Amino acid sequence: MAKFSNKSFSFERLMPTIRIIRGPFKGYKKILLDKSFSIGRVEDNDYSIRDINVTSKHCLIRRTEEGSFELFDNSINGTWVNGQKVCKSGVILRNKATIGIGPVLFMFEFVPE
């Protein structure tokens, strides 16, 4: 019978985070504590990208009731997740998913608190 001690396990709280890995403000990081996070060209988004190829309300990342994160595309030019164009319906974001919007590439990831 195996015996486990508390010292053999490390339970870290992982926080959902979005980080810019290419484009203006590379390195910007935001922990997604709210129910949703909007990205678009206009200032009233949670993150604004001033680029002609970005729609005013380009996309929305929303926390589902189950606790996962879903991306909804509201754009004309498209949003790319892991190199694949997203349809208007939502796509579940997995850890280390990349999100391409205009000239900016984001990474969605879970990081230790």
MOPAC internal coordinates of N, CA, C and O (Angstrom, degrees):
PM7 1SCF
backbone

  N    0.0000 0     0.00 0     0.00 0    0    0    0
  C    1.4363 1     0.00 0     0.00 0    1    0    0
  C    1.5291 1   108.68 1     0.00 0    2    1    0
  O    1.2310 1   120.90 1   -50.31 1    3    2    1
  N    1.3498 1   115.89 1   129.69 1    3    2    1
  C    1.4652 1   120.57 1  -178.41 1    5    3    2
  C    1.5184 1   110.63 1   -78.16 1    6    5    3
  O    1.2310 1   121.48 1   -36.39 1    7    6    5
  N    1.3005 1   114.78 1   143.61 1    7    6    5
  C    1.4568 1   120.13 1   178.43 1    9    7    6
  C    1.5286 1   107.61 1  -117.14 1   10    9    7
  O    1.2310 1   120.69 1   -50.03 1   11   10    9
  N    1.2967 1   116.29 1   129.97 1   11   10    9
  C    1.4538 1   121.39 1  -178.85 1   13   11   10
  C    1.5193 1   109.52 1  -116.89 1   14   13   11
  O    1.2310 1   120.95 1   -42.60 1   15   14   13
  N    1.2878 1   115.78 1   137.40 1   15   14   13
  C    1.4645 1   119.58 1   174.33 1   17   15   14
  C    1.5204 1   108.93 1  -107.27 1   18   17   15
  O    1.2310 1   120.52 1   -20.43 1   19   18   17
  N    1.2796 1   116.61 1   159.57 1   19   18   17
  C    1.4707 1   121.38 1   178.82 1   21   19   18
  C    1.5264 1   111.39 1   -62.49 1   22   21   19
  O    1.2310 1   120.08 1   153.61 1   23   22   21
  N    1.3119 1   117.46 1   -26.39 1   23   22   21
  C    1.4591 1   121.29 1  -178.75 1   25   23   22
  C    1.5265 1   112.40 1   -72.22 1   26   25   23
  O    1.2310 1   119.84 1   162.55 1   27   26   25
  N    1.3264 1   117.91 1   -17.45 1   27   26   25
  C    1.4612 1   120.12 1  -178.07 1   29   27   26
  C    1.5217 1   112.75 1   -84.47 1   30   29   27
  O    1.2310 1   119.94 1   171.99 1   31   30   29
  N    1.3078 1   117.72 1    -8.01 1   31   30   29
  C    1.4619 1   121.39 1   179.64 1   33   31   30
  C    1.5132 1   110.16 1  -118.69 1   34   33   31
  O    1.2310 1   121.24 1   -37.27 1   35   34   33
  N    1.3084 1   115.24 1   142.73 1   35   34   33
  C    1.4604 1   120.85 1   175.33 1   37   35   34
  C    1.5242 1   107.71 1  -124.02 1   38   37   35
  O    1.2310 1   120.71 1   -69.49 1   39   38   37
  N    1.3010 1   116.25 1   110.51 1   39   38   37
  C    1.4560 1   120.79 1   178.41 1   41   39   38
  C    1.5167 1   108.47 1  -103.25 1   42   41   39
  O    1.2310 1   121.21 1   -70.69 1   43   42   41
  N    1.3170 1   115.29 1   109.31 1   43   42   41
  C    1.4525 1   120.39 1   177.56 1   45   43   42
  C    1.5128 1   108.73 1  -106.36 1   46   45   43
  O    1.2310 1   120.92 1   -36.62 1   47   46   45
  N    1.2971 1   115.84 1   143.38 1   47   46   45
  C    1.4555 1   119.97 1   175.44 1   49   47   46
  C    1.5224 1   107.59 1   -79.67 1   50   49   47
  O    1.2310 1   120.56 1   -56.41 1   51   50   49
  N    1.3222 1   116.54 1   123.59 1   51   50   49
  C    1.4586 1   121.08 1  -179.58 1   53   51   50
  C    1.5205 1   109.80 1   -98.87 1   54   53   51
  O    1.2310 1   121.27 1   -46.79 1   55   54   53
  N    1.3099 1   115.18 1   133.21 1   55   54   53
  C    1.4587 1   121.62 1  -176.47 1   57   55   54
  C    1.5341 1   109.52 1  -109.08 1   58   57   55
  O    1.2310 1   120.20 1   -47.98 1   59   58   57
  N    1.3467 1   117.22 1   132.02 1   59   58   57
  C    1.4652 1   119.99 1   175.51 1   61   59   58
  C    1.5238 1   109.33 1   -68.85 1   62   61   59
  O    1.2310 1   120.85 1   -50.80 1   63   62   61
  N    1.3208 1   115.98 1   129.20 1   63   62   61
  C    1.4596 1   121.36 1  -173.06 1   65   63   62
  C    1.5194 1   109.79 1  -137.02 1   66   65   63
  O    1.2310 1   120.92 1   -34.26 1   67   66   65
  N    1.3304 1   115.84 1   145.74 1   67   66   65
  C    1.4569 1   121.14 1   170.96 1   69   67   66
  C    1.5251 1   106.86 1  -117.93 1   70   69   67
  O    1.2310 1   121.08 1   -45.83 1   71   70   69
  N    1.3388 1   115.53 1   134.17 1   71   70   69
  C    1.4729 1   121.10 1  -174.40 1   73   71   70
  C    1.5208 1   108.70 1  -136.69 1   74   73   71
  O    1.2310 1   120.57 1   -39.66 1   75   74   73
  N    1.3304 1   116.52 1   140.34 1   75   74   73
  C    1.4652 1   120.82 1   177.45 1   77   75   74
  C    1.5251 1   108.21 1   -84.65 1   78   77   75
  O    1.2310 1   121.35 1   -55.82 1   79   78   77
  N    1.3418 1   115.03 1   124.18 1   79   78   77
  C    1.4687 1   119.61 1   179.30 1   81   79   78
  C    1.5266 1   111.92 1  -109.95 1   82   81   79
  O    1.2310 1   120.04 1   169.48 1   83   82   81
  N    1.3690 1   117.52 1   -10.52 1   83   82   81
  C    1.4691 1   121.20 1   174.52 1   85   83   82
  C    1.5166 1   108.27 1  -153.41 1   86   85   83
  O    1.2310 1   120.94 1   -42.55 1   87   86   85
  N    1.3171 1   115.80 1   137.45 1   87   86   85
  C    1.4578 1   121.03 1   176.82 1   89   87   86
  C    1.5127 1   112.36 1   113.26 1   90   89   87
  O    1.2310 1   121.15 1     5.74 1   91   90   89
  N    1.3442 1   115.40 1  -174.26 1   91   90   89
  C    1.4645 1   119.54 1   178.81 1   93   91   90
  C    1.5316 1   110.87 1   -57.05 1   94   93   91
  O    1.2310 1   120.44 1   -38.48 1   95   94   93
  N    1.2848 1   116.76 1   141.52 1   95   94   93
  C    1.4654 1   124.28 1   179.87 1   97   95   94
  C    1.5314 1   112.76 1    64.86 1   98   97   95
  O    1.2310 1   120.99 1  -146.85 1   99   98   97
  N    1.3413 1   115.71 1    33.15 1   99   98   97
  C    1.4646 1   120.57 1   176.34 1  101   99   98
  C    1.5245 1   108.60 1   -51.08 1  102  101   99
  O    1.2310 1   120.87 1   -46.82 1  103  102  101
  N    1.3249 1   115.94 1   133.18 1  103  102  101
  C    1.4568 1   121.29 1  -178.91 1  105  103  102
  C    1.5194 1   113.08 1   100.59 1  106  105  103
  O    1.2310 1   120.24 1   162.62 1  107  106  105
  N    1.3452 1   117.15 1   -17.38 1  107  106  105
  C    1.4707 1   120.79 1   176.83 1  109  107  106
  C    1.5193 1   108.28 1   -54.53 1  110  109  107
  O    1.2310 1   120.58 1   -44.12 1  111  110  109
  N    1.3360 1   116.51 1   135.88 1  111  110  109
  C    1.4581 1   120.88 1  -178.43 1  113  111  110
  C    1.5191 1   109.17 1  -137.66 1  114  113  111
  O    1.2310 1   120.86 1   -41.98 1  115  114  113
  N    1.3234 1   115.96 1   138.02 1  115  114  113
  C    1.4619 1   121.28 1  -179.98 1  117  115  114
  C    1.5229 1   108.60 1  -136.16 1  118  117  115
  O    1.2310 1   120.75 1   -54.41 1  119  118  117
  N    1.3266 1   116.18 1   125.59 1  119  118  117
  C    1.4601 1   120.71 1   173.73 1  121  119  118
  C    1.5193 1   107.23 1   -79.90 1  122  121  119
  O    1.2310 1   120.69 1   -49.14 1  123  122  121
  N    1.3172 1   116.29 1   130.86 1  123  122  121
  C    1.4593 1   121.43 1  -175.51 1  125  123  122
  C    1.5247 1   109.90 1   -88.34 1  126  125  123
  O    1.2310 1   121.11 1   -94.31 1  127  126  125
  N    1.3261 1   115.48 1    85.69 1  127  126  125
  C    1.4570 1   121.19 1  -179.69 1  129  127  126
  C    1.5274 1   111.99 1   -90.41 1  130  129  127
  O    1.2310 1   120.41 1   152.16 1  131  130  129
  N    1.3180 1   116.83 1   -27.84 1  131  130  129
  C    1.4572 1   120.94 1  -178.55 1  133  131  130
  C    1.5214 1   110.50 1   -80.54 1  134  133  131
  O    1.2310 1   121.01 1   -10.96 1  135  134  133
  N    1.3243 1   115.67 1   169.04 1  135  134  133
  C    1.4684 1   121.36 1  -179.26 1  137  135  134
  C    1.5227 1   111.83 1   -68.34 1  138  137  135
  O    1.2310 1   120.14 1   153.87 1  139  138  137
  N    1.3476 1   117.34 1   -26.13 1  139  138  137
  C    1.4607 1   119.81 1  -179.54 1  141  139  138
  C    1.5269 1   110.74 1  -145.47 1  142  141  139
  O    1.2310 1   121.50 1   -18.74 1  143  142  141
  N    1.3458 1   114.73 1   161.26 1  143  142  141
  C    1.4595 1   122.95 1   179.61 1  145  143  142
  C    1.5192 1   107.07 1  -142.53 1  146  145  143
  O    1.2310 1   120.61 1   -62.02 1  147  146  145
  N    1.3358 1   116.43 1   117.98 1  147  146  145
  C    1.4719 1   120.47 1  -176.47 1  149  147  146
  C    1.5205 1   111.10 1  -102.93 1  150  149  147
  O    1.2310 1   121.49 1   -34.31 1  151  150  149
  N    1.3436 1   114.75 1   145.69 1  151  150  149
  C    1.4638 1   122.21 1   177.96 1  153  151  150
  C    1.5174 1   107.39 1  -130.08 1  154  153  151
  O    1.2310 1   120.31 1   -46.42 1  155  154  153
  N    1.3228 1   117.02 1   133.58 1  155  154  153
  C    1.4573 1   121.08 1   178.81 1  157  155  154
  C    1.5083 1   111.58 1  -176.75 1  158  157  155
  O    1.2310 1   120.99 1     5.87 1  159  158  157
  N    1.3347 1   115.72 1  -174.13 1  159  158  157
  C    1.4593 1   121.49 1  -175.52 1  161  159  158
  C    1.5235 1   112.96 1   -80.43 1  162  161  159
  O    1.2310 1   119.59 1   148.45 1  163  162  161
  N    1.3280 1   118.38 1   -31.55 1  163  162  161
  C    1.4704 1   120.21 1  -174.77 1  165  163  162
  C    1.5284 1   111.52 1   -84.44 1  166  165  163
  O    1.2310 1   121.51 1   -22.83 1  167  166  165
  N    1.3249 1   114.71 1   157.17 1  167  166  165
  C    1.4676 1   122.74 1  -173.23 1  169  167  166
  C    1.5223 1   115.00 1   -64.01 1  170  169  167
  O    1.2310 1   119.15 1   154.11 1  171  170  169
  N    1.3308 1   119.22 1   -25.89 1  171  170  169
  C    1.4670 1   119.21 1  -174.91 1  173  171  170
  C    1.5297 1   113.56 1   -80.40 1  174  173  171
  O    1.2310 1   119.71 1  -173.61 1  175  174  173
  N    1.3257 1   118.16 1     6.39 1  175  174  173
  C    1.4615 1   121.75 1   171.97 1  177  175  174
  C    1.5248 1   109.34 1   -79.07 1  178  177  175
  O    1.2310 1   120.72 1   -18.24 1  179  178  177
  N    1.3181 1   116.22 1   161.76 1  179  178  177
  C    1.4639 1   119.71 1   175.10 1  181  179  178
  C    1.5219 1   110.65 1   -67.59 1  182  181  179
  O    1.2310 1   120.34 1   147.86 1  183  182  181
  N    1.3349 1   116.96 1   -32.14 1  183  182  181
  C    1.4619 1   121.81 1   172.63 1  185  183  182
  C    1.5165 1   108.18 1  -136.26 1  186  185  183
  O    1.2310 1   120.83 1   -55.69 1  187  186  185
  N    1.3207 1   116.02 1   124.31 1  187  186  185
  C    1.4624 1   122.23 1  -176.37 1  189  187  186
  C    1.5272 1   110.25 1  -106.48 1  190  189  187
  O    1.2310 1   121.14 1   -48.71 1  191  190  189
  N    1.3430 1   115.42 1   131.29 1  191  190  189
  C    1.4663 1   122.31 1   176.89 1  193  191  190
  C    1.5271 1   107.28 1  -117.10 1  194  193  191
  O    1.2310 1   120.52 1   -67.66 1  195  194  193
  N    1.3044 1   116.61 1   112.34 1  195  194  193
  C    1.4656 1   120.32 1  -179.18 1  197  195  194
  C    1.5168 1   109.46 1   -86.48 1  198  197  195
  O    1.2310 1   121.64 1   -91.60 1  199  198  197
  N    1.3243 1   114.46 1    88.40 1  199  198  197
  C    1.4602 1   121.61 1  -179.39 1  201  199  198
  C    1.5189 1   107.78 1  -149.08 1  202  201  199
  O    1.2310 1   120.34 1   -41.56 1  203  202  201
  N    1.3281 1   116.95 1   138.44 1  203  202  201
  C    1.4584 1   121.81 1  -177.27 1  205  203  202
  C    1.5330 1   112.88 1   -61.71 1  206  205  203
  O    1.2310 1   119.84 1   155.72 1  207  206  205
  N    1.3336 1   117.91 1   -24.28 1  207  206  205
  C    1.4625 1   122.09 1   179.85 1  209  207  206
  C    1.5247 1   113.93 1   -84.56 1  210  209  207
  O    1.2310 1   120.57 1   178.24 1  211  210  209
  N    1.3304 1   116.52 1    -1.76 1  211  210  209
  C    1.4621 1   121.40 1  -179.14 1  213  211  210
  C    1.5241 1   108.43 1  -104.23 1  214  213  211
  O    1.2310 1   120.71 1   -50.09 1  215  214  213
  N    1.3309 1   116.24 1   129.91 1  215  214  213
  C    1.4582 1   122.94 1   179.62 1  217  215  214
  C    1.5289 1   109.48 1   -74.89 1  218  217  215
  O    1.2310 1   120.51 1   -24.60 1  219  218  217
  N    1.3284 1   116.63 1   155.40 1  219  218  217
  C    1.4654 1   120.56 1  -177.28 1  221  219  218
  C    1.5325 1   112.39 1   -56.58 1  222  221  219
  O    1.2310 1   119.74 1   138.67 1  223  222  221
  N    1.3028 1   118.09 1   -41.33 1  223  222  221
  C    1.4800 1   123.77 1   175.56 1  225  223  222
  C    1.5290 1   106.96 1  -122.73 1  226  225  223
  O    1.2310 1   120.31 1  -109.06 1  227  226  225
  N    1.3061 1   117.00 1    70.94 1  227  226  225
  C    1.4616 1   123.61 1  -167.22 1  229  227  226
  C    1.5368 1   113.73 1   -62.81 1  230  229  227
  O    1.2310 1   120.39 1   126.80 1  231  230  229
  N    1.3251 1   116.85 1   -53.20 1  231  230  229
  C    1.4605 1   119.04 1   179.82 1  233  231  230
  C    1.5209 1   110.69 1  -154.08 1  234  233  231
  O    1.2310 1   121.97 1   -13.54 1  235  234  233
  N    1.3124 1   113.84 1   166.46 1  235  234  233
  C    1.4553 1   121.05 1  -178.44 1  237  235  234
  C    1.5255 1   108.52 1  -135.20 1  238  237  235
  O    1.2310 1   120.77 1   -47.84 1  239  238  237
  N    1.3255 1   116.12 1   132.16 1  239  238  237
  C    1.4551 1   121.61 1   172.42 1  241  239  238
  C    1.5245 1   105.76 1  -104.66 1  242  241  239
  O    1.2310 1   121.08 1   -55.10 1  243  242  241
  N    1.3215 1   115.55 1   124.90 1  243  242  241
  C    1.4588 1   120.12 1  -174.31 1  245  243  242
  C    1.5277 1   109.97 1  -127.14 1  246  245  243
  O    1.2310 1   121.16 1   -42.23 1  247  246  245
  N    1.3347 1   115.38 1   137.77 1  247  246  245
  C    1.4682 1   121.00 1   175.43 1  249  247  246
  C    1.5301 1   107.43 1   -81.80 1  250  249  247
  O    1.2310 1   120.45 1   -52.54 1  251  250  249
  N    1.3253 1   116.74 1   127.46 1  251  250  249
  C    1.4578 1   120.50 1  -179.97 1  253  251  250
  C    1.5312 1   109.79 1   -82.30 1  254  253  251
  O    1.2310 1   120.68 1   -11.55 1  255  254  253
  N    1.3100 1   116.30 1   168.45 1  255  254  253
  C    1.4640 1   120.70 1   177.63 1  257  255  254
  C    1.5215 1   111.52 1   -62.38 1  258  257  255
  O    1.2310 1   120.14 1   152.92 1  259  258  257
  N    1.3228 1   117.33 1   -27.08 1  259  258  257
  C    1.4688 1   122.00 1   178.89 1  261  259  258
  C    1.5262 1   112.38 1   -79.51 1  262  261  259
  O    1.2310 1   120.39 1   169.08 1  263  262  261
  N    1.3455 1   116.87 1   -10.92 1  263  262  261
  C    1.4576 1   120.77 1   178.69 1  265  263  262
  C    1.5149 1   115.38 1    99.23 1  266  265  263
  O    1.2310 1   119.80 1   177.66 1  267  266  265
  N    1.3257 1   117.98 1    -2.34 1  267  266  265
  C    1.4647 1   119.64 1   175.73 1  269  267  266
  C    1.5322 1   109.07 1   -84.39 1  270  269  267
  O    1.2310 1   120.58 1    -4.95 1  271  270  269
  N    1.3243 1   116.50 1   175.05 1  271  270  269
  C    1.4647 1   121.64 1  -178.78 1  273  271  270
  C    1.5163 1   109.14 1  -120.19 1  274  273  271
  O    1.2310 1   121.24 1   -47.00 1  275  274  273
  N    1.3358 1   115.23 1   133.00 1  275  274  273
  C    1.4556 1   122.11 1  -175.07 1  277  275  274
  C    1.5229 1   108.95 1  -123.81 1  278  277  275
  O    1.2310 1   120.57 1   -44.35 1  279  278  277
  N    1.3336 1   116.52 1   135.65 1  279  278  277
  C    1.4613 1   121.98 1   178.80 1  281  279  278
  C    1.5189 1   108.74 1  -104.17 1  282  281  279
  O    1.2310 1   120.98 1   -49.83 1  283  282  281
  N    1.3391 1   115.73 1   130.17 1  283  282  281
  C    1.4614 1   122.62 1   176.31 1  285  283  282
  C    1.5186 1   108.43 1  -114.35 1  286  285  283
  O    1.2310 1   120.23 1   -50.80 1  287  286  285
  N    1.3184 1   117.17 1   129.20 1  287  286  285
  C    1.4608 1   123.21 1  -179.70 1  289  287  286
  C    1.5233 1   109.06 1   -93.77 1  290  289  287
  O    1.2310 1   120.33 1   -54.59 1  291  290  289
  N    1.3331 1   116.97 1   125.41 1  291  290  289
  C    1.4649 1   122.83 1   176.94 1  293  291  290
  C    1.5199 1   111.20 1  -116.38 1  294  293  291
  O    1.2310 1   120.26 1  -162.96 1  295  294  293
  N    1.3243 1   117.11 1    17.04 1  295  294  293
  C    1.4567 1   120.63 1  -168.66 1  297  295  294
  C    1.5211 1   113.36 1   -97.32 1  298  297  295
  O    1.2310 1   122.13 1   -10.42 1  299  298  297
  N    1.3237 1   113.53 1   169.58 1  299  298  297
  C    1.4603 1   121.53 1   173.03 1  301  299  298
  C    1.5298 1   109.56 1   -91.01 1  302  301  299
  O    1.2310 1   120.63 1   138.01 1  303  302  301
  N    1.3339 1   116.41 1   -41.99 1  303  302  301
  C    1.4671 1   121.62 1  -175.12 1  305  303  302
  C    1.5214 1   114.60 1   -87.05 1  306  305  303
  O    1.2310 1   119.69 1   168.51 1  307  306  305
  N    1.3052 1   118.19 1   -11.49 1  307  306  305
  C    1.4568 1   120.96 1   175.86 1  309  307  306
  C    1.5127 1   115.36 1    99.43 1  310  309  307
  O    1.2310 1   122.36 1   -24.31 1  311  310  309
  N    1.3051 1   113.08 1   155.69 1  311  310  309
  C    1.4536 1   124.09 1   174.40 1  313  311  310
  C    1.5240 1   105.81 1  -123.72 1  314  313  311
  O    1.2310 1   120.42 1   -39.38 1  315  314  313
  N    1.3241 1   116.81 1   140.62 1  315  314  313
  C    1.4585 1   121.76 1  -174.94 1  317  315  314
  C    1.5249 1   109.15 1  -116.46 1  318  317  315
  O    1.2310 1   120.41 1   -51.97 1  319  318  317
  N    1.3285 1   116.81 1   128.03 1  319  318  317
  C    1.4605 1   121.89 1   175.96 1  321  319  318
  C    1.5244 1   107.19 1  -118.01 1  322  321  319
  O    1.2310 1   121.09 1   -60.10 1  323  322  321
  N    1.3241 1   115.52 1   119.90 1  323  322  321
  C    1.4700 1   122.41 1  -177.06 1  325  323  322
  C    1.5297 1   111.62 1    52.01 1  326  325  323
  O    1.2310 1   120.75 1  -140.32 1  327  326  325
  N    1.3364 1   116.17 1    39.68 1  327  326  325
  C    1.4581 1   121.56 1   176.36 1  329  327  326
  C    1.5171 1   115.24 1    81.70 1  330  329  327
  O    1.2310 1   119.70 1  -179.40 1  331  330  329
  N    1.3209 1   118.18 1     0.60 1  331  330  329
  C    1.4612 1   122.23 1  -179.84 1  333  331  330
  C    1.5251 1   109.72 1  -110.86 1  334  333  331
  O    1.2310 1   120.80 1   -45.69 1  335  334  333
  N    1.3348 1   116.08 1   134.31 1  335  334  333
  C    1.4593 1   120.27 1   178.83 1  337  335  334
  C    1.5285 1   109.57 1   -68.08 1  338  337  335
  O    1.2310 1   121.13 1   -46.31 1  339  338  337
  N    1.3346 1   115.44 1   133.69 1  339  338  337
  C    1.4588 1   122.03 1  -179.01 1  341  339  338
  C    1.5176 1   109.18 1   -88.82 1  342  341  339
  O    1.2310 1   120.78 1   -44.88 1  343  342  341
  N    1.3141 1   116.11 1   135.12 1  343  342  341
  C    1.4679 1   120.76 1   172.30 1  345  343  342
  C    1.5232 1   107.99 1   -78.44 1  346  345  343
  O    1.2310 1   120.22 1    -6.50 1  347  346  345
  N    1.3015 1   117.19 1   173.50 1  347  346  345
  C    1.4653 1   121.31 1  -178.11 1  349  347  346
  C    1.5244 1   112.13 1   -58.54 1  350  349  347
  O    1.2310 1   120.16 1   145.35 1  351  350  349
  N    1.3353 1   117.30 1   -34.65 1  351  350  349
  C    1.4637 1   119.63 1   179.70 1  353  351  350
  C    1.5190 1   109.82 1   -68.53 1  354  353  351
  O    1.2310 1   120.71 1   -17.25 1  355  354  353
  N    1.2983 1   116.24 1   162.75 1  355  354  353
  C    1.4491 1   120.66 1  -175.19 1  357  355  354
  C    1.5154 1   114.39 1   -73.83 1  358  357  355
  O    1.2310 1   121.52 1   -25.37 1  359  358  357
  N    1.3313 1   114.69 1   154.63 1  359  358  357
  C    1.4600 1   122.62 1   173.84 1  361  359  358
  C    1.5305 1   106.75 1  -128.23 1  362  361  359
  O    1.2310 1   120.87 1   -46.77 1  363  362  361
  N    1.3235 1   115.94 1   133.23 1  363  362  361
  C    1.4626 1   120.89 1   179.00 1  365  363  362
  C    1.5298 1   108.75 1   -73.00 1  366  365  363
  O    1.2310 1   121.02 1   -49.65 1  367  366  365
  N    1.3237 1   115.66 1   130.35 1  367  366  365
  C    1.4714 1   121.00 1   178.54 1  369  367  366
  C    1.5212 1   109.68 1   -88.65 1  370  369  367
  O    1.2310 1   120.75 1   -52.13 1  371  370  369
  N    1.2952 1   116.17 1   127.87 1  371  370  369
  C    1.4618 1   122.74 1   176.59 1  373  371  370
  C    1.5328 1   108.53 1   -98.87 1  374  373  371
  O    1.2310 1   120.82 1   -15.79 1  375  374  373
  N    1.3176 1   116.04 1   164.21 1  375  374  373
  C    1.4570 1   120.65 1   178.22 1  377  375  374
  C    1.5263 1   110.32 1   -57.32 1  378  377  375
  O    1.2310 1   120.76 1   -45.03 1  379  378  377
  N    1.3203 1   116.15 1   134.97 1  379  378  377
  C    1.4719 1   125.45 1   179.70 1  381  379  378
  C    1.5319 1   112.97 1    73.10 1  382  381  379
  O    1.2310 1   119.65 1  -162.42 1  383  382  381
  N    1.3308 1   118.27 1    17.58 1  383  382  381
  C    1.4684 1   121.08 1   176.23 1  385  383  382
  C    1.5201 1   109.36 1   -68.19 1  386  385  383
  O    1.2310 1   120.63 1   -41.44 1  387  386  385
  N    1.3431 1   116.40 1   138.56 1  387  386  385
  C    1.4607 1   120.59 1   173.95 1  389  387  386
  C    1.5188 1   108.71 1   -97.89 1  390  389  387
  O    1.2310 1   121.02 1   -35.03 1  391  390  389
  N    1.3286 1   115.66 1   144.97 1  391  390  389
  C    1.4630 1   122.78 1  -179.42 1  393  391  390
  C    1.5157 1   107.76 1  -128.62 1  394  393  391
  O    1.2310 1   120.57 1   -64.31 1  395  394  393
  N    1.3318 1   116.52 1   115.69 1  395  394  393
  C    1.4588 1   121.74 1  -179.65 1  397  395  394
  C    1.5112 1   111.01 1  -102.15 1  398  397  395
  O    1.2310 1   120.99 1   -55.29 1  399  398  397
  N    1.3365 1   115.71 1   124.71 1  399  398  397
  C    1.4637 1   122.70 1   178.44 1  401  399  398
  C    1.5235 1   106.85 1  -137.39 1  402  401  399
  O    1.2310 1   120.72 1   -67.90 1  403  402  401
  N    1.3344 1   116.23 1   112.10 1  403  402  401
  C    1.4673 1   119.65 1  -177.77 1  405  403  402
  C    1.5193 1   109.74 1    53.69 1  406  405  403
  O    1.2310 1   119.97 1    50.57 1  407  406  405
  N    1.3511 1   117.67 1  -129.43 1  407  406  405
  C    1.4633 1   120.54 1  -177.11 1  409  407  406
  C    1.5308 1   114.03 1   -84.74 1  410  409  407
  O    1.2310 1   120.31 1  -177.82 1  411  410  409
  N    1.3327 1   117.02 1     2.18 1  411  410  409
  C    1.4671 1   120.45 1  -173.15 1  413  411  410
  C    1.5293 1   110.68 1  -108.46 1  414  413  411
  O    1.2310 1   121.30 1   -42.47 1  415  414  413
  N    1.3328 1   115.11 1   137.53 1  415  414  413
  C    1.4541 1   121.26 1   174.33 1  417  415  414
  C    1.5240 1   107.92 1  -118.92 1  418  417  415
  O    1.2310 1   121.06 1   -58.37 1  419  418  417
  N    1.3235 1   115.59 1   121.63 1  419  418  417
  C    1.4499 1   123.14 1   178.95 1  421  419  418
  C    1.5229 1   108.89 1  -102.61 1  422  421  419
  O    1.2310 1   121.22 1   -19.95 1  423  422  421
  N    1.3415 1   115.26 1   160.05 1  423  422  421
  C    1.4587 1   120.32 1   167.93 1  425  423  422
  C    1.5258 1   107.26 1  -125.79 1  426  425  423
  O    1.2310 1   121.34 1   -50.57 1  427  426  425
  N    1.3208 1   115.05 1   129.43 1  427  426  425
  C    1.4632 1   121.49 1   173.64 1  429  427  426
  C    1.5140 1   105.99 1   -95.79 1  430  429  427
  O    1.2310 1   120.51 1   -53.25 1  431  430  429
  N    1.3309 1   116.63 1   126.75 1  431  430  429
  C    1.4547 1   118.80 1  -178.29 1  433  431  430
  C    1.5275 1   110.13 1  -153.35 1  434  433  431
  O    1.2310 1   121.61 1   -19.86 1  435  434  433
  N    1.3109 1   114.53 1   160.14 1  435  434  433
  C    1.4578 1   121.92 1   173.93 1  437  435  434
  C    1.5093 1   107.32 1  -101.13 1  438  437  435
  O    1.2310 1   120.66 1   -57.52 1  439  438  437
  N    1.3418 1   116.34 1   122.48 1  439  438  437
  C    1.4688 1   120.82 1  -177.82 1  441  439  438
  C    1.5289 1   109.27 1  -122.60 1  442  441  439
  O    1.2310 1   120.26 1   -28.34 1  443  442  441
  N    1.3343 1   117.11 1   151.66 1  443  442  441
  C    1.4680 1   119.61 1   178.25 1  445  443  442
  C    1.5177 1   110.69 1   -60.52 1  446  445  443
  O    1.2310 1   121.02 1   -35.20 1  447  446  445
  N    1.3028 1   115.66 1   144.80 1  447  446  445
  C    1.4696 1   122.12 1  -179.14 1  449  447  446
  C    1.5014 1   111.77 1   -64.67 1  450  449  447
  O    1.2310 1   120.10 1   180.00 1  451  450  449

